């Protein structure tokens, strides 16, 4: 009879590894899906949305 550790170890070595690999592939395919370029560009510009041109120069003078 196998102990609990050995049973979980066999499950983790096979099925959980396969599930994590499939999750990784699905995530990569979702990120590079057609039409997501605009969403990624918008997310990349999020930190700069509230910036005003020349705002850093105004702060430097004060």
PDBQT receptor file of N, H, CA, C and O in Angstrom, charges set to zero:
ATOM      1  N   UNK A   1       0.848  -1.170   0.000  1.00  0.00    +0.000 N 
ATOM      2  CA  UNK A   1       0.000   0.000   0.000  1.00  0.00    +0.000 C 
ATOM      3  C   UNK A   1       0.902   1.244   0.000  1.00  0.00    +0.000 C 
ATOM      4  O   UNK A   1       1.902   1.296   0.716  1.00  0.00    +0.000 OA
ATOM      5  N   UNK A   2       0.533   2.238  -0.811  1.00  0.00    +0.000 N 
ATOM      6  H   UNK A   2      -0.280   2.196  -1.392  1.00  0.00    +0.000 HD
ATOM      7  CA  UNK A   2       1.331   3.453  -0.936  1.00  0.00    +0.000 C 
ATOM      8  C   UNK A   2       0.895   4.485   0.093  1.00  0.00    +0.000 C 
ATOM      9  O   UNK A   2      -0.277   4.568   0.460  1.00  0.00    +0.000 OA
ATOM     10  N   UNK A   3       1.852   5.257   0.541  1.00  0.00    +0.000 N 
ATOM     11  H   UNK A   3       2.804   5.190   0.242  1.00  0.00    +0.000 HD
ATOM     12  CA  UNK A   3       1.508   6.311   1.485  1.00  0.00    +0.000 C 
ATOM     13  C   UNK A   3       0.976   7.544   0.736  1.00  0.00    +0.000 C 
ATOM     14  O   UNK A   3       1.069   7.627  -0.489  1.00  0.00    +0.000 OA
ATOM     15  N   UNK A   4       0.433   8.470   1.473  1.00  0.00    +0.000 N 
ATOM     16  H   UNK A   4       0.358   8.403   2.468  1.00  0.00    +0.000 HD
ATOM     17  CA  UNK A   4      -0.210   9.646   0.888  1.00  0.00    +0.000 C 
ATOM     18  C   UNK A   4       0.775  10.491   0.079  1.00  0.00    +0.000 C 
ATOM     19  O   UNK A   4       0.435  10.995  -0.992  1.00  0.00    +0.000 OA
ATOM     20  N   UNK A   5       1.979  10.641   0.587  1.00  0.00    +0.000 N 
ATOM     21  H   UNK A   5       2.255  10.232   1.457  1.00  0.00    +0.000 HD
ATOM     22  CA  UNK A   5       2.974  11.442  -0.112  1.00  0.00    +0.000 C 
ATOM     23  C   UNK A   5       3.257  10.877  -1.500  1.00  0.00    +0.000 C 
ATOM     24  O   UNK A   5       3.326  11.630  -2.471  1.00  0.00    +0.000 OA
ATOM     25  N   UNK A   6       3.417   9.592  -1.602  1.00  0.00    +0.000 N 
ATOM     26  H   UNK A   6       3.360   8.979  -0.813  1.00  0.00    +0.000 HD
ATOM     27  CA  UNK A   6       3.733   8.966  -2.890  1.00  0.00    +0.000 C 
ATOM     28  C   UNK A   6       2.588   9.131  -3.885  1.00  0.00    +0.000 C 
ATOM     29  O   UNK A   6       2.812   9.360  -5.074  1.00  0.00    +0.000 OA
ATOM     30  N   UNK A   7       1.370   9.014  -3.387  1.00  0.00    +0.000 N 
ATOM     31  H   UNK A   7       1.189   8.828  -2.421  1.00  0.00    +0.000 HD
ATOM     32  CA  UNK A   7       0.207   9.179  -4.273  1.00  0.00    +0.000 C 
ATOM     33  C   UNK A   7       0.157  10.599  -4.814  1.00  0.00    +0.000 C 
ATOM     34  O   UNK A   7      -0.002  10.801  -6.018  1.00  0.00    +0.000 OA
ATOM     35  N   UNK A   8       0.293  11.590  -3.924  1.00  0.00    +0.000 N 
ATOM     36  H   UNK A   8       0.422  11.425  -2.946  1.00  0.00    +0.000 HD
ATOM     37  CA  UNK A   8       0.266  12.988  -4.371  1.00  0.00    +0.000 C 
ATOM     38  C   UNK A   8       1.451  13.301  -5.269  1.00  0.00    +0.000 C 
ATOM     39  O   UNK A   8       1.323  14.086  -6.209  1.00  0.00    +0.000 OA
ATOM     40  N   UNK A   9       2.583  12.710  -4.998  1.00  0.00    +0.000 N 
ATOM     41  H   UNK A   9       2.687  12.073  -4.235  1.00  0.00    +0.000 HD
ATOM     42  CA  UNK A   9       3.771  12.943  -5.820  1.00  0.00    +0.000 C 
ATOM     43  C   UNK A   9       3.563  12.429  -7.236  1.00  0.00    +0.000 C 
ATOM     44  O   UNK A   9       3.945  13.097  -8.197  1.00  0.00    +0.000 OA
ATOM     45  N   UNK A  10       2.969  11.263  -7.380  1.00  0.00    +0.000 N 
ATOM     46  H   UNK A  10       2.658  10.720  -6.599  1.00  0.00    +0.000 HD
ATOM     47  CA  UNK A  10       2.698  10.719  -8.717  1.00  0.00    +0.000 C 
ATOM     48  C   UNK A  10       1.686  11.566  -9.466  1.00  0.00    +0.000 C 
ATOM     49  O   UNK A  10       1.827  11.780 -10.670  1.00  0.00    +0.000 OA
ATOM     50  N   UNK A  11       0.670  12.050  -8.770  1.00  0.00    +0.000 N 
ATOM     51  H   UNK A  11       0.555  11.876  -7.792  1.00  0.00    +0.000 HD
ATOM     52  CA  UNK A  11      -0.330  12.907  -9.413  1.00  0.00    +0.000 C 
ATOM     53  C   UNK A  11       0.321  14.212  -9.851  1.00  0.00    +0.000 C 
ATOM     54  O   UNK A  11       0.074  14.678 -10.963  1.00  0.00    +0.000 OA
ATOM     55  N   UNK A  12       1.146  14.806  -9.000  1.00  0.00    +0.000 N 
ATOM     56  H   UNK A  12       1.347  14.427  -8.097  1.00  0.00    +0.000 HD
ATOM     57  CA  UNK A  12       1.794  16.070  -9.327  1.00  0.00    +0.000 C 
ATOM     58  C   UNK A  12       2.777  15.905 -10.474  1.00  0.00    +0.000 C 
ATOM     59  O   UNK A  12       2.902  16.795 -11.315  1.00  0.00    +0.000 OA
ATOM     60  N   UNK A  13       3.470  14.786 -10.519  1.00  0.00    +0.000 N 
ATOM     61  H   UNK A  13       3.368  14.063  -9.836  1.00  0.00    +0.000 HD
ATOM     62  CA  UNK A  13       4.449  14.567 -11.579  1.00  0.00    +0.000 C 
ATOM     63  C   UNK A  13       3.795  14.370 -12.941  1.00  0.00    +0.000 C 
ATOM     64  O   UNK A  13       4.440  14.608 -13.962  1.00  0.00    +0.000 OA
ATOM     65  N   UNK A  14       2.567  13.954 -12.987  1.00  0.00    +0.000 N 
ATOM     66  H   UNK A  14       2.043  13.761 -12.158  1.00  0.00    +0.000 HD
ATOM     67  CA  UNK A  14       1.957  13.675 -14.284  1.00  0.00    +0.000 C 
ATOM     68  C   UNK A  14       0.824  14.648 -14.619  1.00  0.00    +0.000 C 
ATOM     69  O   UNK A  14       0.975  15.481 -15.513  1.00  0.00    +0.000 OA
ATOM     70  N   UNK A  15      -0.284  14.555 -13.930  1.00  0.00    +0.000 N 
ATOM     71  H   UNK A  15      -0.407  13.878 -13.204  1.00  0.00    +0.000 HD
ATOM     72  CA  UNK A  15      -1.470  15.301 -14.312  1.00  0.00    +0.000 C 
ATOM     73  C   UNK A  15      -1.376  16.794 -14.015  1.00  0.00    +0.000 C 
ATOM     74  O   UNK A  15      -1.818  17.617 -14.816  1.00  0.00    +0.000 OA
ATOM     75  N   UNK A  16      -0.810  17.138 -12.883  1.00  0.00    +0.000 N 
ATOM     76  H   UNK A  16      -0.451  16.469 -12.232  1.00  0.00    +0.000 HD
ATOM     77  CA  UNK A  16      -0.699  18.555 -12.545  1.00  0.00    +0.000 C 
ATOM     78  C   UNK A  16       0.303  19.236 -13.472  1.00  0.00    +0.000 C 
ATOM     79  O   UNK A  16       0.094  20.380 -13.876  1.00  0.00    +0.000 OA
ATOM     80  N   UNK A  17       1.380  18.547 -13.810  1.00  0.00    +0.000 N 
ATOM     81  H   UNK A  17       1.550  17.618 -13.482  1.00  0.00    +0.000 HD
ATOM     82  CA  UNK A  17       2.347  19.096 -14.755  1.00  0.00    +0.000 C 
ATOM     83  C   UNK A  17       1.697  19.314 -16.119  1.00  0.00    +0.000 C 
ATOM     84  O   UNK A  17       1.914  20.346 -16.753  1.00  0.00    +0.000 OA
ATOM     85  N   UNK A  18       0.917  18.367 -16.561  1.00  0.00    +0.000 N 
ATOM     86  H   UNK A  18       0.740  17.529 -16.046  1.00  0.00    +0.000 HD
ATOM     87  CA  UNK A  18       0.205  18.509 -17.829  1.00  0.00    +0.000 C 
ATOM     88  C   UNK A  18      -0.787  19.667 -17.769  1.00  0.00    +0.000 C 
ATOM     89  O   UNK A  18      -0.887  20.435 -18.726  1.00  0.00    +0.000 OA
ATOM     90  N   UNK A  19      -1.513  19.808 -16.677  1.00  0.00    +0.000 N 
ATOM     91  H   UNK A  19      -1.432  19.184 -15.900  1.00  0.00    +0.000 HD
ATOM     92  CA  UNK A  19      -2.484  20.888 -16.541  1.00  0.00    +0.000 C 
ATOM     93  C   UNK A  19      -1.790  22.251 -16.546  1.00  0.00    +0.000 C 
ATOM     94  O   UNK A  19      -2.278  23.191 -17.174  1.00  0.00    +0.000 OA
ATOM     95  N   UNK A  20      -0.656  22.364 -15.851  1.00  0.00    +0.000 N 
ATOM     96  H   UNK A  20      -0.260  21.600 -15.341  1.00  0.00    +0.000 HD
ATOM     97  CA  UNK A  20       0.067  23.640 -15.835  1.00  0.00    +0.000 C 
ATOM     98  C   UNK A  20       0.626  23.971 -17.215  1.00  0.00    +0.000 C 
ATOM     99  O   UNK A  20       0.630  25.137 -17.611  1.00  0.00    +0.000 OA
ATOM    100  N   UNK A  21       1.095  22.972 -17.951  1.00  0.00    +0.000 N 
ATOM    101  H   UNK A  21       1.092  22.025 -17.630  1.00  0.00    +0.000 HD
ATOM    102  CA  UNK A  21       1.592  23.198 -19.298  1.00  0.00    +0.000 C 
ATOM    103  C   UNK A  21       0.467  23.665 -20.223  1.00  0.00    +0.000 C 
ATOM    104  O   UNK A  21       0.659  24.588 -21.015  1.00  0.00    +0.000 OA
ATOM    105  N   UNK A  22      -0.686  23.043 -20.130  1.00  0.00    +0.000 N 
ATOM    106  H   UNK A  22      -0.842  22.294 -19.487  1.00  0.00    +0.000 HD
ATOM    107  CA  UNK A  22      -1.826  23.453 -20.951  1.00  0.00    +0.000 C 
ATOM    108  C   UNK A  22      -2.297  24.854 -20.587  1.00  0.00    +0.000 C 
ATOM    109  O   UNK A  22      -2.684  25.625 -21.465  1.00  0.00    +0.000 OA
ATOM    110  N   UNK A  23      -2.268  25.188 -19.303  1.00  0.00    +0.000 N 
ATOM    111  H   UNK A  23      -1.954  24.561 -18.590  1.00  0.00    +0.000 HD
ATOM    112  CA  UNK A  23      -2.628  26.536 -18.875  1.00  0.00    +0.000 C 
ATOM    113  C   UNK A  23      -1.648  27.555 -19.456  1.00  0.00    +0.000 C 
ATOM    114  O   UNK A  23      -2.066  28.623 -19.904  1.00  0.00    +0.000 OA
ATOM    115  N   UNK A  24      -0.359  27.240 -19.454  1.00  0.00    +0.000 N 
ATOM    116  H   UNK A  24      -0.020  26.373 -19.089  1.00  0.00    +0.000 HD
ATOM    117  CA  UNK A  24       0.653  28.128 -20.017  1.00  0.00    +0.000 C 
ATOM    118  C   UNK A  24       0.424  28.343 -21.508  1.00  0.00    +0.000 C 
ATOM    119  O   UNK A  24       0.464  29.480 -21.980  1.00  0.00    +0.000 OA
ATOM    120  N   UNK A  25       0.189  27.281 -22.249  1.00  0.00    +0.000 N 
ATOM    121  H   UNK A  25       0.156  26.358 -21.866  1.00  0.00    +0.000 HD
ATOM    122  CA  UNK A  25      -0.049  27.392 -23.691  1.00  0.00    +0.000 C 
ATOM    123  C   UNK A  25      -1.307  28.209 -23.957  1.00  0.00    +0.000 C 
ATOM    124  O   UNK A  25      -1.315  29.047 -24.859  1.00  0.00    +0.000 OA
ATOM    125  N   UNK A  26      -2.361  27.983 -23.194  1.00  0.00    +0.000 N 
ATOM    126  H   UNK A  26      -2.355  27.302 -22.461  1.00  0.00    +0.000 HD
ATOM    127  CA  UNK A  26      -3.609  28.745 -23.376  1.00  0.00    +0.000 C 
ATOM    128  C   UNK A  26      -3.381  30.222 -23.081  1.00  0.00    +0.000 C 
ATOM    129  O   UNK A  26      -3.925  31.077 -23.780  1.00  0.00    +0.000 OA
ATOM    130  N   UNK A  27      -2.591  30.537 -22.061  1.00  0.00    +0.000 N 
ATOM    131  H   UNK A  27      -2.150  29.843 -21.493  1.00  0.00    +0.000 HD
ATOM    132  CA  UNK A  27      -2.303  31.930 -21.724  1.00  0.00    +0.000 C 
ATOM    133  C   UNK A  27      -1.518  32.610 -22.836  1.00  0.00    +0.000 C 
ATOM    134  O   UNK A  27      -1.822  33.746 -23.201  1.00  0.00    +0.000 OA
ATOM    135  N   UNK A  28      -0.526  31.940 -23.371  1.00  0.00    +0.000 N 
ATOM    136  H   UNK A  28      -0.279  31.018 -23.074  1.00  0.00    +0.000 HD
ATOM    137  CA  UNK A  28       0.266  32.510 -24.473  1.00  0.00    +0.000 C 
ATOM    138  C   UNK A  28      -0.606  32.735 -25.702  1.00  0.00    +0.000 C 
ATOM    139  O   UNK A  28      -0.512  33.780 -26.347  1.00  0.00    +0.000 OA
ATOM    140  N   UNK A  29      -1.443  31.777 -26.026  1.00  0.00    +0.000 N 
ATOM    141  H   UNK A  29      -1.520  30.929 -25.502  1.00  0.00    +0.000 HD
ATOM    142  CA  UNK A  29      -2.342  31.946 -27.180  1.00  0.00    +0.000 C 
ATOM    143  C   UNK A  29      -3.331  33.088 -26.953  1.00  0.00    +0.000 C 
ATOM    144  O   UNK A  29      -3.658  33.819 -27.888  1.00  0.00    +0.000 OA
ATOM    145  N   UNK A  30      -3.810  33.245 -25.709  1.00  0.00    +0.000 N 
ATOM    146  H   UNK A  30      -3.543  32.652 -24.950  1.00  0.00    +0.000 HD
ATOM    147  CA  UNK A  30      -4.757  34.320 -25.415  1.00  0.00    +0.000 C 
ATOM    148  C   UNK A  30      -4.090  35.688 -25.530  1.00  0.00    +0.000 C 
ATOM    149  O   UNK A  30      -4.701  36.637 -26.022  1.00  0.00    +0.000 OA
ATOM    150  N   UNK A  31      -2.850  35.793 -25.082  1.00  0.00    +0.000 N 
ATOM    151  H   UNK A  31      -2.353  35.023 -24.682  1.00  0.00    +0.000 HD
ATOM    152  CA  UNK A  31      -2.152  37.073 -25.129  1.00  0.00    +0.000 C 
ATOM    153  C   UNK A  31      -1.872  37.484 -26.573  1.00  0.00    +0.000 C 
ATOM    154  O   UNK A  31      -1.993  38.660 -26.917  1.00  0.00    +0.000 OA
ATOM    155  N   UNK A  32      -1.504  36.533 -27.409  1.00  0.00    +0.000 N 
ATOM    156  H   UNK A  32      -1.406  35.578 -27.129  1.00  0.00    +0.000 HD
ATOM    157  CA  UNK A  32      -1.154  36.847 -28.790  1.00  0.00    +0.000 C 
ATOM    158  C   UNK A  32      -2.303  36.635 -29.770  1.00  0.00    +0.000 C 
ATOM    159  O   UNK A  32      -2.074  36.465 -30.967  1.00  0.00    +0.000 OA
ATOM    160  N   UNK A  33      -3.520  36.643 -29.274  1.00  0.00    +0.000 N 
ATOM    161  H   UNK A  33      -3.706  36.781 -28.301  1.00  0.00    +0.000 HD
ATOM    162  CA  UNK A  33      -4.673  36.447 -30.157  1.00  0.00    +0.000 C 
ATOM    163  C   UNK A  33      -4.848  37.661 -31.066  1.00  0.00    +0.000 C 
ATOM    164  O   UNK A  33      -4.446  38.768 -30.710  1.00  0.00    +0.000 OA
ATOM    165  N   UNK A  34      -5.443  37.455 -32.229  1.00  0.00    +0.000 N 
ATOM    166  H   UNK A  34      -5.770  36.556 -32.518  1.00  0.00    +0.000 HD
ATOM    167  CA  UNK A  34      -5.680  38.591 -33.127  1.00  0.00    +0.000 C 
ATOM    168  C   UNK A  34      -6.617  39.605 -32.476  1.00  0.00    +0.000 C 
ATOM    169  O   UNK A  34      -7.597  39.224 -31.836  1.00  0.00    +0.000 OA
ATOM    170  N   UNK A  35      -6.328  40.862 -32.633  1.00  0.00    +0.000 N 
ATOM    171  H   UNK A  35      -5.532  41.172 -33.153  1.00  0.00    +0.000 HD
ATOM    172  CA  UNK A  35      -7.179  41.906 -32.095  1.00  0.00    +0.000 C 
ATOM    173  C   UNK A  35      -6.798  42.384 -30.709  1.00  0.00    +0.000 C 
ATOM    174  O   UNK A  35      -7.430  43.307 -30.195  1.00  0.00    +0.000 OA
ATOM    175  N   UNK A  36      -5.799  41.799 -30.086  1.00  0.00    +0.000 N 
ATOM    176  H   UNK A  36      -5.285  41.049 -30.503  1.00  0.00    +0.000 HD
ATOM    177  CA  UNK A  36      -5.451  42.228 -28.739  1.00  0.00    +0.000 C 
ATOM    178  C   UNK A  36      -4.369  43.304 -28.729  1.00  0.00    +0.000 C 
ATOM    179  O   UNK A  36      -4.009  43.802 -27.663  1.00  0.00    +0.000 OA
ATOM    180  N   UNK A  37      -3.857  43.663 -29.874  1.00  0.00    +0.000 N 
ATOM    181  H   UNK A  37      -4.150  43.258 -30.741  1.00  0.00    +0.000 HD
ATOM    182  CA  UNK A  37      -2.784  44.659 -29.936  1.00  0.00    +0.000 C 
ATOM    183  C   UNK A  37      -3.235  46.004 -29.362  1.00  0.00    +0.000 C 
ATOM    184  O   UNK A  37      -2.484  46.644 -28.625  1.00  0.00    +0.000 OA
ATOM    185  N   UNK A  38      -4.441  46.429 -29.690  1.00  0.00    +0.000 N 
ATOM    186  H   UNK A  38      -5.051  45.909 -30.288  1.00  0.00    +0.000 HD
ATOM    187  CA  UNK A  38      -4.936  47.715 -29.175  1.00  0.00    +0.000 C 
ATOM    188  C   UNK A  38      -5.095  47.694 -27.657  1.00  0.00    +0.000 C 
ATOM    189  O   UNK A  38      -4.809  48.687 -26.989  1.00  0.00    +0.000 OA
ATOM    190  N   UNK A  39      -5.547  46.571 -27.114  1.00  0.00    +0.000 N 
ATOM    191  H   UNK A  39      -5.779  45.764 -27.657  1.00  0.00    +0.000 HD
ATOM    192  CA  UNK A  39      -5.683  46.469 -25.659  1.00  0.00    +0.000 C 
ATOM    193  C   UNK A  39      -4.326  46.544 -24.967  1.00  0.00    +0.000 C 
ATOM    194  O   UNK A  39      -4.189  47.190 -23.928  1.00  0.00    +0.000 OA
ATOM    195  N   UNK A  40      -3.333  45.888 -25.538  1.00  0.00    +0.000 N 
ATOM    196  H   UNK A  40      -3.444  45.363 -26.381  1.00  0.00    +0.000 HD
ATOM    197  CA  UNK A  40      -2.001  45.923 -24.937  1.00  0.00    +0.000 C 
ATOM    198  C   UNK A  40      -1.371  47.308 -25.065  1.00  0.00    +0.000 C 
ATOM    199  O   UNK A  40      -0.684  47.763 -24.151  1.00  0.00    +0.000 OA
ATOM    200  N   UNK A  41      -1.597  47.966 -26.171  1.00  0.00    +0.000 N 
ATOM    201  H   UNK A  41      -2.155  47.596 -26.913  1.00  0.00    +0.000 HD
ATOM    202  CA  UNK A  41      -1.070  49.324 -26.350  1.00  0.00    +0.000 C 
ATOM    203  C   UNK A  41      -1.721  50.282 -25.358  1.00  0.00    +0.000 C 
ATOM    204  O   UNK A  41      -1.049  51.136 -24.780  1.00  0.00    +0.000 OA
ATOM    205  N   UNK A  42      -3.021  50.137 -25.163  1.00  0.00    +0.000 N 
ATOM    206  H   UNK A  42      -3.567  49.443 -25.633  1.00  0.00    +0.000 HD
ATOM    207  CA  UNK A  42      -3.730  50.978 -24.200  1.00  0.00    +0.000 C 
ATOM    208  C   UNK A  42      -3.222  50.732 -22.777  1.00  0.00    +0.000 C 
ATOM    209  O   UNK A  42      -3.038  51.682 -22.015  1.00  0.00    +0.000 OA
ATOM    210  N   UNK A  43      -2.997  49.482 -22.416  1.00  0.00    +0.000 N 
ATOM    211  H   UNK A  43      -3.146  48.710 -23.035  1.00  0.00    +0.000 HD
ATOM    212  CA  UNK A  43      -2.488  49.166 -21.080  1.00  0.00    +0.000 C 
ATOM    213  C   UNK A  43      -1.071  49.701 -20.889  1.00  0.00    +0.000 C 
ATOM    214  O   UNK A  43      -0.707  50.113 -19.788  1.00  0.00    +0.000 OA
ATOM    215  N   UNK A  44      -0.280  49.697 -21.942  1.00  0.00    +0.000 N 
ATOM    216  H   UNK A  44      -0.575  49.362 -22.837  1.00  0.00    +0.000 HD
ATOM    217  CA  UNK A  44       1.092  50.204 -21.836  1.00  0.00    +0.000 C 
ATOM    218  C   UNK A  44       1.118  51.715 -21.628  1.00  0.00    +0.000 C 
ATOM    219  O   UNK A  44       2.053  52.235 -21.017  1.00  0.00    +0.000 OA
ATOM    220  N   UNK A  45       0.123  52.418 -22.116  1.00  0.00    +0.000 N 
ATOM    221  H   UNK A  45      -0.636  51.996 -22.612  1.00  0.00    +0.000 HD
ATOM    222  CA  UNK A  45       0.076  53.874 -21.987  1.00  0.00    +0.000 C 
ATOM    223  C   UNK A  45      -0.656  54.340 -20.730  1.00  0.00    +0.000 C 
ATOM    224  O   UNK A  45      -0.743  55.545 -20.492  1.00  0.00    +0.000 OA
ATOM    225  N   UNK A  46      -1.177  53.435 -19.930  1.00  0.00    +0.000 N 
ATOM    226  H   UNK A  46      -1.106  52.456 -20.124  1.00  0.00    +0.000 HD
ATOM    227  CA  UNK A  46      -1.960  53.793 -18.751  1.00  0.00    +0.000 C 
ATOM    228  C   UNK A  46      -1.210  54.698 -17.768  1.00  0.00    +0.000 C 
ATOM    229  O   UNK A  46      -1.822  55.629 -17.244  1.00  0.00    +0.000 OA
ATOM    230  N   UNK A  47       0.075  54.478 -17.490  1.00  0.00    +0.000 N 
ATOM    231  H   UNK A  47       0.572  53.722 -17.916  1.00  0.00    +0.000 HD
ATOM    232  CA  UNK A  47       0.749  55.366 -16.530  1.00  0.00    +0.000 C 
ATOM    233  C   UNK A  47       0.883  56.815 -17.009  1.00  0.00    +0.000 C 
ATOM    234  O   UNK A  47       1.119  57.714 -16.202  1.00  0.00    +0.000 OA
ATOM    235  N   UNK A  48       0.735  57.039 -18.295  1.00  0.00    +0.000 N 
ATOM    236  H   UNK A  48       0.543  56.309 -18.950  1.00  0.00    +0.000 HD
ATOM    237  CA  UNK A  48       0.952  58.374 -18.857  1.00  0.00    +0.000 C 
ATOM    238  C   UNK A  48      -0.342  59.112 -19.193  1.00  0.00    +0.000 C 
ATOM    239  O   UNK A  48      -0.286  60.199 -19.769  1.00  0.00    +0.000 OA
ATOM    240  N   UNK A  49      -1.494  58.562 -18.856  1.00  0.00    +0.000 N 
ATOM    241  H   UNK A  49      -1.540  57.679 -18.388  1.00  0.00    +0.000 HD
ATOM    242  CA  UNK A  49      -2.772  59.154 -19.257  1.00  0.00    +0.000 C 
ATOM    243  C   UNK A  49      -3.005  60.529 -18.643  1.00  0.00    +0.000 C 
ATOM    244  O   UNK A  49      -3.564  61.399 -19.310  1.00  0.00    +0.000 OA
ATOM    245  N   UNK A  50      -2.603  60.754 -17.415  1.00  0.00    +0.000 N 
ATOM    246  H   UNK A  50      -2.148  60.047 -16.873  1.00  0.00    +0.000 HD
ATOM    247  CA  UNK A  50      -2.895  62.012 -16.734  1.00  0.00    +0.000 C 
ATOM    248  C   UNK A  50      -1.755  63.008 -16.801  1.00  0.00    +0.000 C 
ATOM    249  O   UNK A  50      -1.809  64.052 -16.151  1.00  0.00    +0.000 OA
ATOM    250  N   UNK A  51      -0.742  62.712 -17.562  1.00  0.00    +0.000 N 
ATOM    251  H   UNK A  51      -0.698  61.864 -18.090  1.00  0.00    +0.000 HD
ATOM    252  CA  UNK A  51       0.384  63.631 -17.693  1.00  0.00    +0.000 C 
ATOM    253  C   UNK A  51       0.024  64.808 -18.584  1.00  0.00    +0.000 C 
ATOM    254  O   UNK A  51      -0.640  64.656 -19.609  1.00  0.00    +0.000 OA
ATOM    255  N   UNK A  52       0.473  65.974 -18.173  1.00  0.00    +0.000 N 
ATOM    256  H   UNK A  52       1.012  66.098 -17.340  1.00  0.00    +0.000 HD
ATOM    257  CA  UNK A  52       0.309  67.170 -18.993  1.00  0.00    +0.000 C 
ATOM    258  C   UNK A  52       1.662  67.498 -19.607  1.00  0.00    +0.000 C 
ATOM    259  O   UNK A  52       2.689  67.325 -18.951  1.00  0.00    +0.000 OA
ATOM    260  N   UNK A  53       1.684  67.958 -20.824  1.00  0.00    +0.000 N 
ATOM    261  H   UNK A  53       0.849  68.098 -21.357  1.00  0.00    +0.000 HD
ATOM    262  CA  UNK A  53       2.961  68.335 -21.421  1.00  0.00    +0.000 C 
ATOM    263  C   UNK A  53       3.613  69.465 -20.625  1.00  0.00    +0.000 C 
ATOM    264  O   UNK A  53       2.975  70.481 -20.347  1.00  0.00    +0.000 OA
ATOM    265  N   UNK A  54       4.868  69.288 -20.263  1.00  0.00    +0.000 N 
ATOM    266  H   UNK A  54       5.386  68.463 -20.489  1.00  0.00    +0.000 HD
ATOM    267  CA  UNK A  54       5.603  70.310 -19.535  1.00  0.00    +0.000 C 
ATOM    268  C   UNK A  54       5.377  70.294 -18.041  1.00  0.00    +0.000 C 
ATOM    269  O   UNK A  54       5.881  71.178 -17.349  1.00  0.00    +0.000 OA
ATOM    270  N   UNK A  55       4.640  69.330 -17.510  1.00  0.00    +0.000 N 
ATOM    271  H   UNK A  55       4.230  68.612 -18.073  1.00  0.00    +0.000 HD
ATOM    272  CA  UNK A  55       4.347  69.286 -16.079  1.00  0.00    +0.000 C 
ATOM    273  C   UNK A  55       5.611  69.052 -15.263  1.00  0.00    +0.000 C 
ATOM    274  O   UNK A  55       5.724  69.561 -14.148  1.00  0.00    +0.000 OA
ATOM    275  N   UNK A  56       6.552  68.300 -15.791  1.00  0.00    +0.000 N 
ATOM    276  H   UNK A  56       6.461  67.887 -16.697  1.00  0.00    +0.000 HD
ATOM    277  CA  UNK A  56       7.786  68.038 -15.045  1.00  0.00    +0.000 C 
ATOM    278  C   UNK A  56       8.638  69.307 -14.951  1.00  0.00    +0.000 C 
ATOM    279  O   UNK A  56       9.360  69.478 -13.969  1.00  0.00    +0.000 OA
ATOM    280  N   UNK A  57       8.575  70.184 -15.925  1.00  0.00    +0.000 N 
ATOM    281  H   UNK A  57       7.988  70.046 -16.722  1.00  0.00    +0.000 HD
ATOM    282  CA  UNK A  57       9.332  71.429 -15.885  1.00  0.00    +0.000 C 
ATOM    283  C   UNK A  57       8.729  72.390 -14.851  1.00  0.00    +0.000 C 
ATOM    284  O   UNK A  57       9.461  73.129 -14.193  1.00  0.00    +0.000 OA
ATOM    285  N   UNK A  58       7.399  72.381 -14.706  1.00  0.00    +0.000 N 
ATOM    286  H   UNK A  58       6.804  71.781 -15.241  1.00  0.00    +0.000 HD
ATOM    287  CA  UNK A  58       6.733  73.240 -13.722  1.00  0.00    +0.000 C 
ATOM    288  C   UNK A  58       7.131  72.828 -12.304  1.00  0.00    +0.000 C 
ATOM    289  O   UNK A  58       7.373  73.680 -11.450  1.00  0.00    +0.000 OA
ATOM    290  N   UNK A  59       7.197  71.521 -12.060  1.00  0.00    +0.000 N 
ATOM    291  H   UNK A  59       7.001  70.829 -12.754  1.00  0.00    +0.000 HD
ATOM    292  CA  UNK A  59       7.567  71.027 -10.736  1.00  0.00    +0.000 C 
ATOM    293  C   UNK A  59       9.028  71.341 -10.429  1.00  0.00    +0.000 C 
ATOM    294  O   UNK A  59       9.368  71.599  -9.274  1.00  0.00    +0.000 OA
ATOM    295  N   UNK A  60       9.889  71.326 -11.426  1.00  0.00    +0.000 N 
ATOM    296  H   UNK A  60       9.613  71.117 -12.364  1.00  0.00    +0.000 HD
ATOM    297  CA  UNK A  60      11.303  71.587 -11.209  1.00  0.00    +0.000 C 
ATOM    298  C   UNK A  60      11.536  73.064 -10.822  1.00  0.00    +0.000 C 
ATOM    299  O   UNK A  60      12.468  73.372 -10.078  1.00  0.00    +0.000 OA
ATOM    300  N   UNK A  61      10.705  73.949 -11.317  1.00  0.00    +0.000 N 
ATOM    301  H   UNK A  61       9.948  73.699 -11.921  1.00  0.00    +0.000 HD
ATOM    302  CA  UNK A  61      10.867  75.382 -11.032  1.00  0.00    +0.000 C 
ATOM    303  C   UNK A  61      10.412  75.723  -9.631  1.00  0.00    +0.000 C 
ATOM    304  O   UNK A  61      10.903  76.696  -9.059  1.00  0.00    +0.000 OA
ATOM    305  N   UNK A  62       9.497  74.966  -9.054  1.00  0.00    +0.000 N 
ATOM    306  H   UNK A  62       9.099  74.175  -9.519  1.00  0.00    +0.000 HD
ATOM    307  CA  UNK A  62       8.929  75.299  -7.742  1.00  0.00    +0.000 C 
ATOM    308  C   UNK A  62       9.831  74.954  -6.626  1.00  0.00    +0.000 C 
ATOM    309  O   UNK A  62       9.488  75.176  -5.464  1.00  0.00    +0.000 OA
TER     310      UNK A  62
